[in-house]
Amino acid sequence: MEIKLQSIITCPNCGHNKEETMPTNACQYFYECEKCKTILKPLQGDCCVYCSFGSVKCPPIQENKKCC
């Protein structure tokens, strides 16, 4: 299975979305929306902002591994 590194994060506050490259060596716990400046944090039960707000889950989750 090919691991995807690109994910589109959508801000739940303003709806702005942007394609980002996910890190492969760390979880990203915070993300600032460039439009409304809201700081996104993972939702309860998710390991990172990509798992909560991204179009693609983070690389460890894609590989069925435990995330950070």
C-alpha positions in Angstrom: 0.0 0.0 0.0 1.3 3.4 -1.0 1.5 5.9 1.9 0.0 9.3 1.0 1.9 12.3 2.4 -0.5 15.1 1.1 -3.6 15.9 3.0 -6.1 18.8 2.7 -6.8 20.3 6.1 -10.2 22.0 6.4 -10.8 24.5 9.2 -14.0 23.7 11.1 -14.3 27.4 12.1 -14.2 29.1 8.7 -14.1 26.3 6.1 -10.8 27.3 4.6 -8.8 24.4 3.3 -5.2 24.0 2.3 -3.1 21.1 1.0 -0.2 20.3 3.4 2.6 17.7 3.4 2.3 15.5 6.5 5.4 14.9 8.6 6.6 11.2 8.6 8.7 11.4 11.8 6.3 13.3 14.2 2.7 13.9 15.0 1.3 17.4 14.4 -0.8 18.4 17.4 -1.4 22.0 16.4 -2.2 23.8 13.1 -3.0 27.4 12.6 -5.6 28.2 9.9 -4.0 30.8 7.6 -7.4 32.5 7.0 -9.0 32.9 10.5 -5.9 32.1 12.6 -7.8 29.5 14.7 -5.4 27.0 16.3 -6.7 23.5 15.5 -6.0 20.6 17.9 -6.8 17.0 17.5 -10.4 15.9 18.4 -10.7 13.5 21.3 -9.6 10.0 20.2 -7.5 11.3 17.3 -3.7 11.5 17.4 -3.1 14.6 15.2 -4.7 17.4 13.3 -4.6 15.3 10.1 -6.6 12.5 11.6 -9.2 15.1 12.8 -9.4 17.7 10.0 -7.4 16.2 7.0 -8.7 14.5 3.9 -6.1 11.8 4.5 -5.1 10.3 7.9 -1.5 10.5 9.0 1.2 8.0 7.7 1.3 5.8 10.9 -2.5 5.4 10.8 -2.4 4.6 7.1 0.0 1.8 7.9 -2.2 0.5 10.7 0.4 1.4 13.3 0.0 3.3 16.5 0.5 7.0 16.0 3.0 8.9 18.2 
